[in-house]
Every structure is written in structure tokens, then in C-alpha cells.
């Protein structure tokens, strides 16, 4: 099990890989629409995003484990109709605590 504090020593690339291995993507540094200035994500932002990927993966796995037995009963083990699940995470990368500046941090769509 990974603890949040374990993420501190990981590089940005390793933190991106944590998300990628779970089917998520960390949105790279972007341009602020209002100011035209680059929004540079800090190491802590990457840690938070990786932690969110880990937590979303846990939640998705738990939800799918609950859903899968129902789906198996409904399909009689016929997997022709996969379940689609999309999870999006929003956050504030420019540290101004303004809820209007929330942006997409991660998004994934899974089919099982």
C-alpha cells in the first residue's frame, strides 16, 4: 500500500507513471486562459494528482467488484456488453483558491 508521504521522494515522471499504470493521465502544464501565463504544476501538485489517481483506482475497483457479480448474473457470463466508466478529477493548479479556476486534472474511461 502506498501512503501519501511515500510520493514525496518520487520524481514527476514517476508520479505520472503512477497515474498511467492506473489508466489516468496527469494534465501537463498549460496556459492560463485569463492571463495567458503558463500554469506550472509544482511537485506537490503532481503528488496530489498521483494520490487522486490511486484513490480513484481503489474506488473504481471497489465499484466494479460490486457491479461485476450483478453484471455476470444479468449476462449469464456473456461479456458482449462491456461496462463503461468515466472518472474526471478537477483541481486548482494556480493556487489562488478560486473555485472558478478549477480545471481538469485527470480523466479516464474504462471498459470492462
KOLSE-867893 format. One record per atom (N, C-alpha, C): atom name; x negated, y, z; residue number from 1. Coordinates in steps of 0.1 Angstrom, whole numbers, plus 5000, padded with zeros to 4 digits. Atoms other than C-alpha are relative to their C-alpha. Layout:
// KOLSE-867893
<r atomo="CA" u="X" v="Y" w="Z" num="NUM"/>
...
***
This chain:
// KOLSE-867893
<r atomo="N" u="4992" v="4988" w="5000" num="1"/>
<r atomo="CA" u="5000" v="5000" w="5000" num="1"/>
<r atomo="C" u="4991" v="5013" w="5000" num="1"/>
<r atomo="N" u="5007" v="4987" w="5001" num="2"/>
<r atomo="CA" u="4988" v="5035" w="4991" num="2"/>
<r atomo="C" u="5006" v="5010" w="5009" num="2"/>
<r atomo="N" u="4995" v="4989" w="4992" num="3"/>
<r atomo="CA" u="4991" v="5063" w="5016" num="3"/>
<r atomo="C" u="4997" v="5013" w="4993" num="3"/>
<r atomo="N" u="5002" v="4987" w="5007" num="4"/>
<r atomo="CA" u="4993" v="5100" w="5005" num="4"/>
<r atomo="C" u="4985" v="5004" w="5002" num="4"/>
<r atomo="N" u="5014" v="4996" w="4997" num="5"/>
<r atomo="CA" u="4959" v="5106" w="5022" num="5"/>
<r atomo="C" u="4990" v="4993" w="4992" num="5"/>
<r atomo="N" u="5009" v="5008" w="5009" num="6"/>
<r atomo="CA" u="4943" v="5079" w="5000" num="6"/>
<r atomo="C" u="4998" v="5007" w="4987" num="6"/>
<r atomo="N" u="5001" v="4994" w="5013" num="7"/>
<r atomo="CA" u="4949" v="5101" w="4970" num="7"/>
<r atomo="C" u="4990" v="5012" w="5000" num="7"/>
<r atomo="N" u="5008" v="4989" w="4999" num="8"/>
<r atomo="CA" u="4927" v="5129" w="4982" num="8"/>
<r atomo="C" u="4986" v="4998" w="4993" num="8"/>
<r atomo="N" u="5014" v="5003" w="5006" num="9"/>
<r atomo="CA" u="4894" v="5112" w="4970" num="9"/>
<r atomo="C" u="5001" v="4996" w="4986" num="9"/>
<r atomo="N" u="4999" v="5004" w="5014" num="10"/>
<r atomo="CA" u="4908" v="5103" w="4936" num="10"/>
<r atomo="C" u="4999" v="5012" w="4991" num="10"/>
<r atomo="N" u="5001" v="4989" w="5010" num="11"/>
<r atomo="CA" u="4900" v="5123" w="4905" num="11"/>
<r atomo="C" u="5013" v="5003" w="4994" num="11"/>
<r atomo="N" u="4987" v="4997" w="5007" num="12"/>
<r atomo="CA" u="4927" v="5140" w="4884" num="12"/>
<r atomo="C" u="5003" v="4988" w="4990" num="12"/>
<r atomo="N" u="4998" v="5011" w="5010" num="13"/>
<r atomo="CA" u="4921" v="5112" w="4858" num="13"/>
<r atomo="C" u="5006" v="4988" w="5007" num="13"/>
<r atomo="N" u="4995" v="5012" w="4992" num="14"/>
<r atomo="CA" u="4927" v="5085" w="4885" num="14"/>
<r atomo="C" u="5014" v="5003" w="5004" num="14"/>
<r atomo="N" u="4986" v="4997" w="4996" num="15"/>
<r atomo="CA" u="4958" v="5103" w="4897" num="15"/>
<r atomo="C" u="5010" v="4999" w="4988" num="15"/>
<r atomo="N" u="4992" v="5001" w="5012" num="16"/>
<r atomo="CA" u="4971" v="5105" w="4861" num="16"/>
<r atomo="C" u="5002" v="4985" w="4997" num="16"/>
<r atomo="N" u="4999" v="5015" w="5002" num="17"/>
<r atomo="CA" u="4964" v="5067" w="4858" num="17"/>
<r atomo="C" u="5010" v="4994" w="5009" num="17"/>
<r atomo="N" u="4991" v="5006" w="4991" num="18"/>
<r atomo="CA" u="4984" v="5060" w="4889" num="18"/>
<r atomo="C" u="5014" v="5002" w="4994" num="18"/>
<r atomo="N" u="4987" v="4998" w="5007" num="19"/>
<r atomo="CA" u="5014" v="5075" w="4871" num="19"/>
<r atomo="C" u="5002" v="4992" w="4988" num="19"/>
<r atomo="N" u="4999" v="5007" w="5012" num="20"/>
<r atomo="CA" u="5007" v="5060" w="4838" num="20"/>
<r atomo="C" u="5002" v="4985" w="5002" num="20"/>
<r atomo="N" u="4998" v="5014" w="4997" num="21"/>
<r atomo="CA" u="5005" v="5025" w="4853" num="21"/>
<r atomo="C" u="5014" v="4997" w="5004" num="21"/>
<r atomo="N" u="4986" v="5002" w="4996" num="22"/>
<r atomo="CA" u="5040" v="5030" w="4866" num="22"/>
<r atomo="C" u="5010" v="5005" w="4990" num="22"/>
<r atomo="N" u="4992" v="4996" w="5011" num="23"/>
<r atomo="CA" u="5053" v="5043" w="4833" num="23"/>
<r atomo="C" u="5004" v="5015" w="5000" num="23"/>
<r atomo="N" u="4997" v="4986" w="4999" num="24"/>
<r atomo="CA" u="5052" v="5080" w="4842" num="24"/>
<r atomo="C" u="4988" v="5008" w="4994" num="24"/>
<r atomo="N" u="5011" v="4992" w="5005" num="25"/>
<r atomo="CA" u="5032" v="5109" w="4828" num="25"/>
<r atomo="C" u="5000" v="5013" w="5008" num="25"/>
<r atomo="N" u="5001" v="4987" w="4994" num="26"/>
<r atomo="CA" u="5019" v="5140" w="4846" num="26"/>
<r atomo="C" u="4999" v="5010" w="4989" num="26"/>
<r atomo="N" u="5001" v="4989" w="5010" num="27"/>
<r atomo="CA" u="5026" v="5171" w="4825" num="27"/>
<r atomo="C" u="4988" v="5008" w="5003" num="27"/>
<r atomo="N" u="5013" v="4993" w="4999" num="28"/>
<r atomo="CA" u="4993" v="5188" w="4818" num="28"/>
<r atomo="C" u="5003" v="5015" w="5002" num="28"/>
<r atomo="N" u="4999" v="4985" w="4998" num="29"/>
<r atomo="CA" u="4986" v="5225" w="4824" num="29"/>
<r atomo="C" u="5007" v="5006" w="4988" num="29"/>
<r atomo="N" u="4992" v="4994" w="5011" num="30"/>
<r atomo="CA" u="5010" v="5246" w="4804" num="30"/>
<r atomo="C" u="4999" v="5015" w="5001" num="30"/>
<r atomo="N" u="5000" v="4985" w="5000" num="31"/>
<r atomo="CA" u="5016" v="5283" w="4796" num="31"/>
<r atomo="C" u="5013" v="5004" w="5007" num="31"/>
<r atomo="N" u="4988" v="4994" w="4993" num="32"/>
<r atomo="CA" u="5040" v="5302" w="4819" num="32"/>
<r atomo="C" u="5008" v="5008" w="4990" num="32"/>
<r atomo="N" u="4992" v="4993" w="5010" num="33"/>
<r atomo="CA" u="5068" v="5314" w="4797" num="33"/>
<r atomo="C" u="5002" v="5015" w="5003" num="33"/>
<r atomo="N" u="4998" v="4986" w="4996" num="34"/>
<r atomo="CA" u="5073" v="5346" w="4817" num="34"/>
<r atomo="C" u="4988" v="5008" w="4999" num="34"/>
<r atomo="N" u="5012" v="4992" w="4999" num="35"/>
<r atomo="CA" u="5037" v="5357" w="4820" num="35"/>
<r atomo="C" u="4991" v="4998" w="4988" num="35"/>
<r atomo="N" u="5009" v="5003" w="5010" num="36"/>
<r atomo="CA" u="5020" v="5340" w="4791" num="36"/>
<r atomo="C" u="4987" v="4994" w="5005" num="36"/>
<r atomo="N" u="5012" v="5005" w="4994" num="37"/>
<r atomo="CA" u="4993" v="5329" w="4815" num="37"/>
<r atomo="C" u="5000" v="4985" w="5002" num="37"/>
<r atomo="N" u="5000" v="5015" w="4997" num="38"/>
<r atomo="CA" u="4981" v="5293" w="4819" num="38"/>
<r atomo="C" u="5004" v="4997" w="5014" num="38"/>
<r atomo="N" u="4996" v="5005" w="4986" num="39"/>
<r atomo="CA" u="4996" v="5274" w="4848" num="39"/>
<r atomo="C" u="4990" v="4988" w="5002" num="39"/>
<r atomo="N" u="5011" v="5010" w="4997" num="40"/>
<r atomo="CA" u="4966" v="5254" w="4862" num="40"/>
<r atomo="C" u="5005" v="4992" w="5012" num="40"/>
<r atomo="N" u="4996" v="5009" w="4989" num="41"/>
<r atomo="CA" u="4976" v="5225" w="4883" num="41"/>
<r atomo="C" u="4988" v="4997" w="5009" num="41"/>
<r atomo="N" u="5010" v="5003" w="4991" num="42"/>
<r atomo="CA" u="4955" v="5220" w="4914" num="42"/>
<r atomo="C" u="4998" v="4985" w="5003" num="42"/>
<r atomo="N" u="5002" v="5014" w="4996" num="43"/>
<r atomo="CA" u="4941" v="5187" w="4927" num="43"/>
<r atomo="C" u="5012" v="4996" w="5009" num="43"/>
<r atomo="N" u="4989" v="5004" w="4991" num="44"/>
<r atomo="CA" u="4968" v="5188" w="4954" num="44"/>
<r atomo="C" u="5013" v="4998" w="4991" num="44"/>
<r atomo="N" u="4988" v="5002" w="5009" num="45"/>
<r atomo="CA" u="4995" v="5192" w="4926" num="45"/>
<r atomo="C" u="4999" v="4986" w="4994" num="45"/>
<r atomo="N" u="5001" v="5013" w="5006" num="46"/>
<r atomo="CA" u="4981" v="5161" w="4910" num="46"/>
<r atomo="C" u="5003" v="4989" w="5010" num="46"/>
<r atomo="N" u="4997" v="5010" w="4990" num="47"/>
<r atomo="CA" u="4982" v="5143" w="4943" num="47"/>
<r atomo="C" u="5015" v="4999" w="5003" num="47"/>
<r atomo="N" u="4985" v="5000" w="4998" num="48"/>
<r atomo="CA" u="5018" v="5153" w="4948" num="48"/>
<r atomo="C" u="5007" v="4993" w="4989" num="48"/>
<r atomo="N" u="4994" v="5006" w="5012" num="49"/>
<r atomo="CA" u="5027" v="5142" w="4913" num="49"/>
<r atomo="C" u="4998" v="4985" w="5001" num="49"/>
<r atomo="N" u="5002" v="5014" w="4999" num="50"/>
<r atomo="CA" u="5010" v="5108" w="4918" num="50"/>
<r atomo="C" u="5008" v="4994" w="5011" num="50"/>
<r atomo="N" u="4992" v="5005" w="4989" num="51"/>
<r atomo="CA" u="5027" v="5104" w="4951" num="51"/>
<r atomo="C" u="5015" v="4998" w="4996" num="51"/>
<r atomo="N" u="4987" v="5001" w="5005" num="52"/>
<r atomo="CA" u="5060" v="5111" w="4935" num="52"/>
<r atomo="C" u="5002" v="4988" w="4990" num="52"/>
<r atomo="N" u="4999" v="5012" w="5009" num="53"/>
<r atomo="CA" u="5053" v="5085" w="4908" num="53"/>
<r atomo="C" u="5000" v="4987" w="5008" num="53"/>
<r atomo="N" u="5000" v="5012" w="4991" num="54"/>
<r atomo="CA" u="5045" v="5059" w="4935" num="54"/>
<r atomo="C" u="5014" v="4999" w="5006" num="54"/>
<r atomo="N" u="4987" v="5001" w="4993" num="55"/>
<r atomo="CA" u="5077" v="5067" w="4954" num="55"/>
<r atomo="C" u="5011" v="4997" w="4990" num="55"/>
<r atomo="N" u="4989" v="5003" w="5010" num="56"/>
<r atomo="CA" u="5099" v="5068" w="4922" num="56"/>
<r atomo="C" u="4999" v="4985" w="4996" num="56"/>
<r atomo="N" u="5002" v="5014" w="5004" num="57"/>
<r atomo="CA" u="5084" v="5034" w="4912" num="57"/>
<r atomo="C" u="5006" v="4991" w="5011" num="57"/>
<r atomo="N" u="4995" v="5008" w="4989" num="58"/>
<r atomo="CA" u="5093" v="5020" w="4946" num="58"/>
<r atomo="C" u="5016" v="5000" w="5000" num="58"/>
<r atomo="N" u="4985" v="4998" w="5000" num="59"/>
<r atomo="CA" u="5129" v="5034" w="4944" num="59"/>
<r atomo="C" u="5006" v="4993" w="4988" num="59"/>
<r atomo="N" u="4995" v="5006" w="5012" num="60"/>
<r atomo="CA" u="5133" v="5022" w="4908" num="60"/>
<r atomo="C" u="5000" v="4985" w="5001" num="60"/>
<r atomo="N" u="5001" v="5015" w="4998" num="61"/>
<r atomo="CA" u="5121" v="4987" w="4917" num="61"/>
<r atomo="C" u="5011" v="4995" w="5009" num="61"/>
<r atomo="N" u="4989" v="5004" w="4991" num="62"/>
<r atomo="CA" u="5145" v="4985" w="4946" num="62"/>
<r atomo="C" u="5013" v="5001" w="4994" num="62"/>
<r atomo="N" u="4987" v="4999" w="5007" num="63"/>
<r atomo="CA" u="5174" v="4997" w="4925" num="63"/>
<r atomo="C" u="5001" v="4989" w="4990" num="63"/>
<r atomo="N" u="5000" v="5010" w="5010" num="64"/>
<r atomo="CA" u="5165" v="4973" w="4897" num="64"/>
<r atomo="C" u="5002" v="4986" w="5007" num="64"/>
<r atomo="N" u="4999" v="5013" w="4993" num="65"/>
<r atomo="CA" u="5162" v="4944" w="4922" num="65"/>
<r atomo="C" u="5015" v="4998" w="5005" num="65"/>
<r atomo="N" u="4986" v="5001" w="4996" num="66"/>
<r atomo="CA" u="5197" v="4952" w="4934" num="66"/>
<r atomo="C" u="5009" v="4998" w="4988" num="66"/>
<r atomo="N" u="4992" v="5000" w="5012" num="67"/>
<r atomo="CA" u="5211" v="4957" w="4899" num="67"/>
<r atomo="C" u="4998" v="4987" w="4992" num="67"/>
<r atomo="N" u="5003" v="5011" w="5008" num="68"/>
<r atomo="CA" u="5194" v="4927" w="4883" num="68"/>
<r atomo="C" u="5009" v="4987" w="5003" num="68"/>
<r atomo="N" u="4991" v="5012" w="4998" num="69"/>
<r atomo="CA" u="5214" v="4899" w="4901" num="69"/>
<r atomo="C" u="5014" v="5003" w="4995" num="69"/>
<r atomo="N" u="4987" v="4997" w="5006" num="70"/>
<r atomo="CA" u="5246" v="4917" w="4891" num="70"/>
<r atomo="C" u="5000" v="4999" w="4985" num="70"/>
<r atomo="N" u="5002" v="5001" w="5015" num="71"/>
<r atomo="CA" u="5234" v="4920" w="4855" num="71"/>
<r atomo="C" u="4999" v="4986" w="4996" num="71"/>
<r atomo="N" u="5002" v="5014" w="5004" num="72"/>
<r atomo="CA" u="5224" v="4884" w="4854" num="72"/>
<r atomo="C" u="5014" v="4992" w="5001" num="72"/>
<r atomo="N" u="4987" v="5007" w="4999" num="73"/>
<r atomo="CA" u="5259" v="4873" w="4867" num="73"/>
<r atomo="C" u="5009" v="5005" w="4988" num="73"/>
<r atomo="N" u="4992" v="4994" w="5011" num="74"/>
<r atomo="CA" u="5275" v="4896" w="4841" num="74"/>
<r atomo="C" u="4997" v="4994" w="4986" num="74"/>
<r atomo="N" u="5005" v="5004" w="5013" num="75"/>
<r atomo="CA" u="5254" v="4884" w="4812" num="75"/>
<r atomo="C" u="4998" v="4985" w="4999" num="75"/>
<r atomo="N" u="5003" v="5014" w="4999" num="76"/>
<r atomo="CA" u="5251" v="4848" w="4823" num="76"/>
<r atomo="C" u="4986" v="4997" w="4994" num="76"/>
<r atomo="N" u="5014" v="5001" w="5004" num="77"/>
<r atomo="CA" u="5213" v="4852" w="4818" num="77"/>
<r atomo="C" u="4998" v="5004" w="4986" num="77"/>
<r atomo="N" u="5002" v="4995" w="5014" num="78"/>
<r atomo="CA" u="5218" v="4868" w="4784" num="78"/>
<r atomo="C" u="4995" v="5014" w="5001" num="78"/>
<r atomo="N" u="5007" v="4987" w="4998" num="79"/>
<r atomo="CA" u="5194" v="4897" w="4782" num="79"/>
<r atomo="C" u="5001" v="5009" w="4987" num="79"/>
<r atomo="N" u="4998" v="4993" w="5012" num="80"/>
<r atomo="CA" u="5208" v="4912" w="4749" num="80"/>
<r atomo="C" u="5003" v="5015" w="5002" num="80"/>
<r atomo="N" u="4996" v="4987" w="4996" num="81"/>
<r atomo="CA" u="5219" v="4944" w="4767" num="81"/>
<r atomo="C" u="4991" v="5006" w="5011" num="81"/>
<r atomo="N" u="5009" v="4995" w="4989" num="82"/>
<r atomo="CA" u="5190" v="4960" w="4785" num="82"/>
<r atomo="C" u="5005" v="5012" w="5007" num="82"/>
<r atomo="N" u="4996" v="4988" w="4991" num="83"/>
<r atomo="CA" u="5195" v="4985" w="4813" num="83"/>
<r atomo="C" u="4990" v="5011" w="4997" num="83"/>
<r atomo="N" u="5008" v="4988" w="5002" num="84"/>
<r atomo="CA" u="5182" v="5020" w="4805" num="84"/>
<r atomo="C" u="5000" v="5008" w="5013" num="84"/>
<r atomo="N" u="5001" v="4991" w="4988" num="85"/>
<r atomo="CA" u="5169" v="5041" w="4834" num="85"/>
<r atomo="C" u="4990" v="5011" w="4997" num="85"/>
<r atomo="N" u="5009" v="4989" w="5002" num="86"/>
<r atomo="CA" u="5155" v="5076" w="4831" num="86"/>
<r atomo="C" u="4999" v="5008" w="5013" num="86"/>
<r atomo="N" u="5003" v="4993" w="4988" num="87"/>
<r atomo="CA" u="5139" v="5094" w="4860" num="87"/>
<r atomo="C" u="4992" v="5012" w="4997" num="87"/>
<r atomo="N" u="5007" v="4988" w="5002" num="88"/>
<r atomo="CA" u="5128" v="5130" w="4859" num="88"/>
<r atomo="C" u="4997" v="5006" w="5013" num="88"/>
<r atomo="N" u="5004" v="4993" w="4988" num="89"/>
<r atomo="CA" u="5109" v="5149" w="4886" num="89"/>
<r atomo="C" u="4997" v="5014" w="4997" num="89"/>
<r atomo="N" u="5003" v="4986" w="5002" num="90"/>
<r atomo="CA" u="5108" v="5187" w="4888" num="90"/>
<r atomo="C" u="4993" v="5005" w="5012" num="90"/>
<r atomo="N" u="5008" v="4994" w="4989" num="91"/>
<r atomo="CA" u="5084" v="5208" w="4908" num="91"/>
<r atomo="C" u="4996" v="5014" w="4996" num="91"/>
<r atomo="N" u="5004" v="4987" w="5002" num="92"/>
<r atomo="CA" u="5069" v="5242" w="4910" num="92"/>
<r atomo="C" u="4985" v="5001" w="5000" num="92"/>
<r atomo="N" u="5015" v="5000" w="5001" num="93"/>
<r atomo="CA" u="5033" v="5244" w="4897" num="93"/>
<r atomo="C" u="4993" v="5013" w="5003" num="93"/>
<r atomo="N" u="5007" v="4987" w="4999" num="94"/>
<r atomo="CA" u="5027" v="5281" w="4901" num="94"/>
<r atomo="C" u="5000" v="5006" w="5014" num="94"/>
<r atomo="N" u="5001" v="4997" w="4986" num="95"/>
<r atomo="CA" u="5030" v="5281" w="4939" num="95"/>
<r atomo="C" u="5007" v="5013" w="5004" num="95"/>
<r atomo="N" u="4993" v="4988" w="4996" num="96"/>
<r atomo="CA" u="5054" v="5311" w="4940" num="96"/>
<r atomo="C" u="5013" v="4997" w="5008" num="96"/>
<r atomo="N" u="4988" v="5004" w="4992" num="97"/>
<r atomo="CA" u="5082" v="5291" w="4958" num="97"/>
<r atomo="C" u="5013" v="5005" w="4994" num="97"/>
<r atomo="N" u="4988" v="4995" w="5006" num="98"/>
<r atomo="CA" u="5107" v="5305" w="4933" num="98"/>
<r atomo="C" u="5007" v="4988" w="4993" num="98"/>
<r atomo="N" u="4993" v="5012" w="5006" num="99"/>
<r atomo="CA" u="5133" v="5278" w="4925" num="99"/>
<r atomo="C" u="5003" v="5002" w="4985" num="99"/>
<r atomo="N" u="4997" v="4998" w="5014" num="100"/>
<r atomo="CA" u="5139" v="5294" w="4891" num="100"/>
<r atomo="C" u="4988" v="4996" w="4991" num="100"/>
<r atomo="N" u="5011" v="5003" w="5007" num="101"/>
<r atomo="CA" u="5104" v="5285" w="4881" num="101"/>
<r atomo="C" u="4997" v="4985" w="5000" num="101"/>
<r atomo="N" u="5001" v="5015" w="5000" num="102"/>
<r atomo="CA" u="5109" v="5247" w="4885" num="102"/>
<r atomo="C" u="4998" v="4995" w="4986" num="102"/>
<r atomo="N" u="5002" v="5005" w="5014" num="103"/>
<r atomo="CA" u="5096" v="5227" w="4856" num="103"/>
<r atomo="C" u="4998" v="4985" w="5001" num="103"/>
<r atomo="N" u="5001" v="5014" w="5000" num="104"/>
<r atomo="CA" u="5095" v="5191" w="4846" num="104"/>
<r atomo="C" u="4986" v="4995" w="5002" num="104"/>
<r atomo="N" u="5013" v="5006" w="4997" num="105"/>
<r atomo="CA" u="5066" v="5172" w="4862" num="105"/>
<r atomo="C" u="4998" v="4986" w="4994" num="105"/>
<r atomo="N" u="5001" v="5014" w="5005" num="106"/>
<r atomo="CA" u="5073" v="5136" w="4853" num="106"/>
<r atomo="C" u="5013" v="4996" w="4994" num="106"/>
<r atomo="N" u="4988" v="5005" w="5005" num="107"/>
<r atomo="CA" u="5098" v="5118" w="4832" num="107"/>
<r atomo="C" u="4997" v="4986" w="4994" num="107"/>
<r atomo="N" u="5002" v="5013" w="5006" num="108"/>
<r atomo="CA" u="5102" v="5082" w="4823" num="108"/>
<r atomo="C" u="5013" v="4994" w="4996" num="108"/>
<r atomo="N" u="4988" v="5008" w="5003" num="109"/>
<r atomo="CA" u="5127" v="5060" w="4806" num="109"/>
<r atomo="C" u="4995" v="4985" w="4999" num="109"/>
<r atomo="N" u="5004" v="5015" w="5000" num="110"/>
<r atomo="CA" u="5125" v="5022" w="4812" num="110"/>
<r atomo="C" u="5012" v="4992" w="4995" num="110"/>
<r atomo="N" u="4990" v="5009" w="5005" num="111"/>
<r atomo="CA" u="5144" v="4994" w="4796" num="111"/>
<r atomo="C" u="4996" v="4986" w="5006" num="111"/>
<r atomo="N" u="5003" v="5014" w="4995" num="112"/>
<r atomo="CA" u="5147" v="4960" w="4813" num="112"/>
<r atomo="C" u="5011" v="4991" w="4995" num="112"/>
***
